[in-house]
């Protein structure tokens, strides 16, 4: 006998209007549109809105450390199998390398096919790229990468603590305390997410006000190529991977639509990191897999960034009429397989990676980066969104491969 049926039948049915206006996605979308309008028609006021987007992202970043730490520690300590931790980590890194390499190759292929660099560069606006080109000769350092990447530092600390907790005599009591603290942190995140429309409005108003829609016209072909390539990657490559596990990419995109809009508005995939971890757990991925894959993916699985970097190199080669041999194209992919991992977590690091790659090739003028500066901000949304989708799919795939995936639940969880 289902005792909840009479109660549910007596509940008044919510109107479509009520469902829409109480949906966070609706208000984030409205905020993005309002930000675009303000930035376009009143650029000086749009630029002033930067503080709203910056403060919201700063607020979200306060949750990133505790959420990663608690999720991983509780996941590992509750797993009871340290071999599984190592297996998940190795499997995730292997997946990241394969998929991000495919992303690099697709970026090169589409750039050669559509030739976005075959335009007249005399009409392009030059930016000041000296801050990136001056550091181009500097070799990539994994140690420096680690110390500049907060997410990786928390990830390592959490793994060590999670493993150590398995050998602690008062393990159960400690886990209870951590679980209570975890509930408080996630409850706080739930309320902070109600500020998402303000952050999205500020981020979009600043971007449009600072750079202007007019900057898109000269490099419109490159932008269209980048967005098209990332869409093809998401629906063909990632969609095919999910189809193997009998999951629709469209259902996943619909499920994480709030996070996608948030990233679109703020141009930062970090803004959605805490909430995407919540949603993946609620969807059916295990806590241990979510805790290990998402933070690692934010540093090593940058599919959107890989596509952008590879397309930018070919774009600049075409812009300067530089012919790259097949071996040099393979060299570009090989160099970016390593250096693209350093494009996480540091503003402007993507340009430093590009500058380092161009310097290593000794054929394409590093100064060409100046042509990309004006339009880069408008492509950062595509990069961040593709990175977010890529890490979401990676988590689902690893959970499925580990048979650590419960029944698929795609109901919204942050608006309850």
C-alpha positions as CSV (number, residue, x, y, z in Angstrom):
1,X,0.0,0.0,0.0
2,X,1.4,3.4,-1.0
3,X,0.5,5.8,1.7
4,X,1.9,8.8,-0.2
5,X,-0.5,8.5,-3.1
6,X,-3.5,10.2,-1.4
7,X,-1.3,13.1,-0.2
8,X,0.2,13.6,-3.7
9,X,-3.2,13.5,-5.4
10,X,-4.4,16.4,-3.1
11,X,-1.5,18.6,-4.0
12,X,-2.5,21.5,-6.3
13,X,-1.0,21.2,-9.7
14,X,1.7,23.9,-10.3
15,X,1.0,26.2,-13.3
16,X,3.5,26.4,-16.2
17,X,4.2,30.0,-15.3
18,X,5.0,29.1,-11.7
19,X,7.4,26.4,-12.8
20,X,9.2,28.8,-15.2
21,X,9.6,31.7,-12.8
22,X,10.8,29.5,-10.0
23,X,13.4,27.8,-12.2
24,X,17.0,29.0,-11.7
25,X,17.8,28.3,-15.3
26,X,15.2,30.9,-16.5
27,X,16.6,33.6,-14.3
28,X,20.2,32.9,-15.4
29,X,19.1,33.1,-19.0
30,X,17.3,36.4,-18.4
31,X,20.4,37.7,-16.6
32,X,22.6,36.8,-19.6
33,X,20.3,38.6,-22.0
34,X,20.2,41.6,-19.7
35,X,24.0,41.6,-19.5
36,X,24.4,41.5,-23.3
37,X,21.9,44.5,-23.7
38,X,23.6,46.6,-21.0
39,X,27.1,45.9,-22.3
40,X,26.1,46.7,-25.9
41,X,24.0,49.8,-25.3
42,X,25.9,51.2,-22.3
43,X,29.5,49.8,-22.4
44,X,30.8,52.0,-19.6
45,X,28.2,50.7,-17.2
46,X,28.6,47.2,-18.5
47,X,32.3,47.3,-17.7
48,X,31.4,48.4,-14.1
49,X,29.4,45.2,-13.7
50,X,32.7,43.2,-13.7
51,X,32.7,43.2,-9.9
52,X,29.4,41.2,-9.8
53,X,30.8,38.4,-11.9
54,X,34.2,38.4,-10.1
55,X,32.6,38.4,-6.6
56,X,30.3,35.5,-7.5
57,X,33.1,33.4,-8.9
58,X,35.2,34.2,-5.8
59,X,32.3,33.1,-3.6
60,X,31.9,29.8,-5.5
61,X,35.7,29.2,-5.2
62,X,35.3,29.2,-1.4
63,X,33.3,26.0,-1.8
64,X,35.6,24.3,-4.3
65,X,38.3,23.2,-1.8
66,X,36.0,21.9,0.9
67,X,33.7,20.1,-1.6
68,X,36.6,18.4,-3.4
69,X,38.3,17.4,-0.1
70,X,35.1,16.1,1.6
71,X,33.9,14.2,-1.5
72,X,37.2,12.5,-2.0
73,X,37.9,11.7,1.6
74,X,34.4,10.3,2.2
75,X,34.5,8.5,-1.1
76,X,37.9,6.7,-0.5
77,X,37.2,6.0,3.1
78,X,33.8,4.5,2.2
79,X,35.2,2.5,-0.7
80,X,37.2,0.1,1.5
81,X,39.4,-0.9,-1.5
82,X,42.5,1.2,-2.1
83,X,43.3,-0.8,-5.3
84,X,40.1,0.6,-6.7
85,X,41.3,4.2,-6.0
86,X,44.5,3.6,-8.0
87,X,42.5,1.8,-10.8
88,X,40.0,4.7,-11.1
89,X,42.9,7.3,-11.2
90,X,44.8,5.4,-13.9
91,X,41.7,4.8,-15.9
92,X,40.7,8.5,-15.7
93,X,44.1,9.7,-16.8
94,X,44.2,7.3,-19.7
95,X,40.7,8.4,-20.8
96,X,41.7,12.1,-20.5
97,X,44.8,11.7,-22.6
98,X,43.0,9.8,-25.4
99,X,40.0,12.1,-25.6
100,X,41.9,15.3,-25.3
101,X,44.3,14.1,-28.1
102,X,41.2,13.4,-30.3
103,X,40.1,16.9,-29.5
104,X,43.5,18.3,-30.6
105,X,43.3,16.3,-33.9
106,X,39.8,17.4,-34.6
107,X,40.8,21.1,-34.1
108,X,43.7,20.7,-36.6
109,X,41.5,18.8,-39.1
110,X,38.6,21.3,-39.1
111,X,41.0,24.3,-39.2
112,X,42.6,22.8,-42.4
113,X,39.2,22.1,-43.9
114,X,37.5,25.4,-43.2
115,X,40.7,27.6,-43.4
116,X,39.7,30.4,-40.9
117,X,43.1,32.1,-41.3
118,X,42.6,32.8,-45.0
119,X,41.6,36.4,-44.4
120,X,43.1,39.8,-44.8
121,X,45.0,40.5,-41.6
122,X,45.4,44.2,-42.4
123,X,41.9,44.8,-41.1
124,X,42.4,43.0,-37.8
125,X,42.8,44.8,-34.5
126,X,46.1,44.3,-32.7
127,X,46.3,43.8,-29.0
128,X,49.2,43.9,-26.7
129,X,50.5,40.3,-26.4
130,X,53.9,41.1,-24.9
131,X,52.9,39.8,-21.5
132,X,52.4,36.3,-23.1
133,X,55.1,36.3,-25.7
134,X,57.8,37.5,-23.2
135,X,57.3,34.2,-21.3
136,X,57.1,32.0,-24.4
137,X,60.7,30.7,-24.0
138,X,60.1,29.5,-20.5
139,X,59.9,25.7,-20.4
140,X,56.8,24.0,-19.0
141,X,57.3,22.9,-15.4
142,X,55.1,20.3,-13.8
143,X,56.2,21.4,-10.4
144,X,55.2,25.0,-11.1
145,X,52.0,23.7,-12.6
146,X,51.2,21.9,-9.4
147,X,52.0,24.8,-7.1
148,X,49.8,27.2,-9.2
149,X,46.9,24.7,-9.3
150,X,44.8,24.8,-6.1
151,X,42.5,22.1,-7.3
152,X,45.4,19.6,-7.8
153,X,46.8,20.5,-4.3
154,X,43.4,19.8,-2.6
155,X,43.0,16.6,-4.7
156,X,46.4,15.2,-3.5
157,X,45.8,16.2,0.1
158,X,42.3,14.6,0.0
159,X,43.6,11.3,-1.5
160,X,46.3,11.1,1.2
161,X,43.8,11.8,4.0
162,X,41.2,9.4,2.6
163,X,43.8,6.6,2.4
164,X,45.1,7.4,5.9
165,X,41.5,7.4,7.3
166,X,41.1,3.8,6.3
167,X,43.8,2.9,8.8
168,X,42.6,5.2,11.6
169,X,41.1,3.5,14.7
170,X,38.3,6.1,15.1
171,X,37.4,5.9,11.4
172,X,33.6,5.7,11.9
173,X,33.4,8.6,14.3
174,X,35.6,10.8,11.9
175,X,33.4,9.9,8.9
176,X,30.3,10.9,10.9
177,X,31.8,14.3,11.6
178,X,32.9,14.8,8.0
179,X,29.4,13.8,6.7
180,X,27.7,16.4,9.0
181,X,30.2,19.0,7.8
182,X,29.6,17.9,4.2
183,X,25.8,18.5,4.5
184,X,26.4,22.0,5.9
185,X,28.8,22.8,3.0
186,X,26.4,21.5,0.3
187,X,23.5,23.4,1.9
188,X,25.5,26.6,1.8
189,X,26.3,25.9,-1.9
190,X,22.6,25.5,-2.6
191,X,21.8,29.0,-1.3
192,X,24.8,30.6,-3.0
193,X,23.6,29.2,-6.3
194,X,20.6,31.4,-6.0
195,X,23.0,34.3,-6.7
196,X,24.0,32.7,-10.1
197,X,21.8,35.2,-12.1
198,X,23.7,38.1,-10.6
199,X,27.1,36.5,-11.4
200,X,26.0,35.7,-15.0
201,X,24.7,39.2,-15.5
202,X,27.9,40.8,-14.3
203,X,30.2,38.5,-16.3
204,X,28.3,39.0,-19.6
205,X,27.8,42.7,-19.2
206,X,31.5,43.2,-18.6
207,X,32.5,41.0,-21.6
208,X,30.2,42.8,-24.0
209,X,31.0,46.3,-22.6
210,X,34.7,45.8,-22.5
211,X,35.3,44.1,-25.9
212,X,32.1,45.0,-27.8
213,X,30.2,42.9,-30.3
214,X,32.0,44.7,-33.1
215,X,35.3,42.9,-32.4
216,X,33.6,39.7,-33.5
217,X,33.3,40.7,-37.2
218,X,36.9,40.6,-38.4
219,X,37.6,37.2,-36.7
220,X,34.0,36.0,-37.1
221,X,35.1,33.1,-39.4
222,X,37.5,31.8,-36.7
223,X,34.8,32.1,-34.0
224,X,32.3,30.2,-36.1
225,X,34.9,27.5,-36.8
226,X,35.7,27.1,-33.1
227,X,32.1,26.9,-32.0
228,X,31.2,24.5,-34.9
229,X,34.2,22.3,-34.0
230,X,33.3,22.2,-30.3
231,X,29.7,21.3,-31.2
232,X,30.8,18.5,-33.5
233,X,33.1,17.2,-30.7
234,X,30.4,17.3,-28.1
235,X,27.6,15.6,-30.2
236,X,29.7,13.3,-32.4
237,X,32.6,12.2,-30.1
238,X,31.2,12.6,-26.6
239,X,27.7,11.7,-27.9
240,X,29.1,8.4,-29.4
241,X,30.9,7.6,-26.2
242,X,27.7,8.0,-24.2
243,X,25.7,6.1,-26.8
244,X,27.9,3.1,-26.1
245,X,26.6,3.2,-22.6
246,X,23.0,3.7,-23.8
247,X,22.8,7.3,-22.6
248,X,21.7,10.3,-24.7
249,X,24.0,13.3,-24.8
250,X,20.9,15.5,-25.1
251,X,19.5,14.2,-21.9
252,X,22.8,15.0,-20.1
253,X,22.9,18.5,-21.6
254,X,19.4,19.1,-20.5
255,X,20.2,17.8,-17.0
256,X,23.2,20.2,-16.6
257,X,21.6,23.2,-18.4
258,X,21.9,25.4,-15.3
259,X,25.7,24.8,-15.1
260,X,26.1,25.4,-18.8
261,X,24.3,28.7,-18.6
262,X,26.3,29.7,-15.6
263,X,29.5,29.0,-17.4
264,X,28.2,30.9,-20.5
265,X,27.5,34.0,-18.3
266,X,30.7,33.9,-16.2
267,X,33.2,32.5,-18.8
268,X,34.5,30.3,-16.0
269,X,34.1,26.5,-15.8
270,X,35.2,26.8,-12.1
271,X,31.9,28.5,-11.4
272,X,30.1,25.2,-12.0
273,X,32.5,22.8,-10.4
274,X,30.9,22.4,-7.0
275,X,27.3,22.1,-8.4
276,X,28.3,19.7,-11.2
277,X,29.8,17.4,-8.5
278,X,26.5,17.5,-6.6
279,X,24.5,16.7,-9.8
280,X,26.6,13.8,-10.9
281,X,26.3,12.2,-7.5
282,X,22.5,12.7,-7.5
283,X,22.4,11.3,-11.1
284,X,23.9,8.0,-10.0
285,X,27.7,8.4,-10.2
286,X,29.4,7.2,-7.0
287,X,31.0,9.7,-4.6
288,X,34.4,8.2,-5.0
289,X,34.4,8.4,-8.8
290,X,33.0,12.0,-8.8
291,X,35.6,13.0,-6.2
292,X,38.5,11.7,-8.2
293,X,37.5,12.3,-11.8
294,X,36.0,15.9,-11.7
295,X,38.9,17.6,-9.9
296,X,41.5,15.7,-11.9
297,X,39.6,16.5,-15.1
298,X,39.6,20.2,-14.4
299,X,43.3,20.0,-14.7
300,X,44.0,17.3,-17.3
301,X,40.8,16.9,-19.3
302,X,40.4,20.3,-21.1
303,X,38.8,19.2,-24.4
304,X,37.5,22.7,-25.3
305,X,40.9,24.2,-24.5
306,X,42.6,21.5,-26.6
307,X,40.4,22.3,-29.6
308,X,41.0,26.1,-29.3
309,X,44.7,25.8,-29.0
310,X,45.2,23.5,-32.0
311,X,42.8,25.6,-34.1
312,X,44.6,28.8,-33.1
313,X,48.0,27.5,-34.2
314,X,46.7,26.5,-37.6
315,X,44.8,29.8,-37.9
316,X,48.0,31.8,-37.3
317,X,49.9,29.6,-39.8
318,X,47.3,30.3,-42.4
319,X,47.2,34.0,-41.5
320,X,50.9,34.3,-42.2
321,X,50.9,31.9,-45.1
322,X,53.2,29.5,-43.3
323,X,53.1,25.9,-44.7
324,X,53.3,23.2,-42.0
325,X,54.5,19.8,-43.1
326,X,52.7,16.6,-41.9
327,X,55.5,16.0,-39.4
328,X,55.2,19.6,-38.1
329,X,51.4,19.1,-37.6
330,X,52.1,16.0,-35.6
331,X,54.7,18.0,-33.6
332,X,52.0,20.6,-32.9
333,X,49.7,17.9,-31.5
334,X,52.5,16.3,-29.6
335,X,53.6,19.6,-28.0
336,X,50.0,20.5,-27.1
337,X,49.4,17.1,-25.6
338,X,51.8,18.1,-22.9
339,X,51.6,21.9,-22.7
340,X,47.8,22.1,-22.9
341,X,47.7,20.5,-19.4
342,X,49.3,23.8,-18.1
343,X,46.3,25.8,-19.4
344,X,44.2,25.1,-16.4
345,X,43.4,27.4,-13.5
346,X,45.5,30.4,-14.4
347,X,44.1,33.4,-16.3
348,X,46.0,34.0,-19.6
349,X,47.8,30.6,-19.4
350,X,46.2,29.5,-22.6
351,X,48.1,32.3,-24.4
352,X,51.3,31.4,-22.7
353,X,50.8,27.8,-23.9
354,X,50.1,29.1,-27.4
355,X,53.2,31.3,-27.3
356,X,55.4,28.3,-26.1
357,X,54.1,26.1,-28.9
358,X,54.8,28.7,-31.5
359,X,58.3,29.3,-30.1
360,X,59.0,25.5,-30.3
361,X,57.9,25.4,-34.0
362,X,60.2,28.3,-35.0
363,X,58.0,29.0,-38.0
364,X,54.9,31.0,-37.0
365,X,55.5,34.6,-35.6
366,X,54.6,34.6,-31.9
367,X,53.5,38.2,-32.3
368,X,50.4,36.8,-34.1
369,X,48.8,36.2,-30.7
370,X,48.0,39.9,-30.7
371,X,45.3,39.3,-33.3
372,X,43.6,36.8,-31.1
373,X,43.4,39.0,-27.9
374,X,40.3,40.9,-28.8
375,X,38.1,37.9,-29.7
376,X,39.5,35.5,-27.1
377,X,37.1,36.4,-24.4
378,X,34.2,35.5,-26.7
379,X,35.6,32.1,-27.3
380,X,36.4,31.4,-23.6
381,X,32.7,30.5,-23.1
382,X,32.9,27.8,-25.8
383,X,36.1,26.4,-24.2
384,X,34.7,26.4,-20.7
385,X,31.4,24.8,-21.7
386,X,33.1,22.1,-23.7
387,X,35.5,21.4,-20.8
388,X,32.5,21.1,-18.5
389,X,30.7,18.7,-20.8
390,X,33.8,16.7,-21.3
391,X,34.4,16.2,-17.6
392,X,30.7,15.3,-17.0
393,X,30.9,12.6,-19.7
394,X,34.3,11.4,-18.3
395,X,32.8,10.9,-14.9
396,X,29.8,9.0,-16.2
397,X,32.0,6.8,-18.4
398,X,34.4,5.9,-15.5
399,X,31.5,5.2,-13.2
400,X,29.9,3.0,-15.8
401,X,33.2,1.1,-16.5
402,X,33.6,0.6,-12.8
403,X,30.0,-0.7,-12.5
404,X,29.7,2.0,-9.9
405,X,26.6,3.7,-11.4
406,X,23.2,3.5,-9.9
407,X,19.9,3.9,-11.8
408,X,20.0,7.0,-14.1
409,X,18.2,9.9,-12.4
410,X,18.0,13.0,-14.4
411,X,15.6,15.0,-12.2
412,X,16.9,18.5,-11.2
413,X,18.5,18.3,-7.7
414,X,19.6,21.8,-6.8
415,X,16.1,23.4,-7.0
416,X,14.5,21.0,-4.5
